[in-house]
């Protein structure tokens, strides 16, 4: 893989993931109760925001921002009608938002919002936004001059209910689904606009079941705090899950966000007890697990109990598990991942997973 590309401005990591949802208040309760995110900041009528309501939730270094339009002609409504509850913004934490915007727009990115300062009594943040695939965007957030709960304009909130976290640490990767034949163009865009480099790839020879297939290329920034797999459907006998996503999302968009945990067994047992629904592989997956992945520290019986998947690459192994979609449309879902050396993305699990997804697609009449 080429590692010649380089991003000429510093990206410290994902600042936050921005969603547009139909009812931010209820979505916030879902992420708090089911996934253990703590509500930390709020913007709405009580803070003088009359056109949209925003809830900010945090766990470890992961920050989610849920926004709901409050007036009929708010631009968020178009996103909501087209995509349903969905990710709109993958925001990057940068040292210099002006420089990030200038570099990316000079290299072909379309500007959404030019660099601007926002202020309140807690200081100043500098933000700028560019468009990426579909209706998704990247906001650059420079927050070294700000010390409040999230960003200027937000107020601290405290939930009446206690929050119990499930051990999520940070975002491991965020995946973008593209339409048929669009993956290479999006990957080239990240190489050209951001100086990202390719770190991993799978094609339909690696990942196909009897029926469905996908292609994926992962791009990353220099420090690899940002890792972004870019998927497209590949032809199979039946409809690829990527194609189902693109049809139900009415275009490209974020397919899943992967959260890193230091103890996936604890995390998954906790999430299961809270009613989070996961994709389950057949029991036979565990029969030859150790033949496939070699020695692992975890007991196979416990992994089997929770349906946790394991894959090995030349640097170690990883454990992972995927939820079912978290809204009515079969679009966005979540991954939980623990890495024991492995830096890849679970190629060895794709076939078992795809078969599990196909069973779900079939139940939805989308296979
Ligand atoms: Fe993933």
Boltz pocket constraint, residues with backbone or C-beta under 6 A from the ligand:
constraints:
  - pocket:
      binder: B
      contacts: [[A, 173], [A, 175], [A, 256], [A, 258], [A, 335], [A, 345]]
      max_distance: 6.0
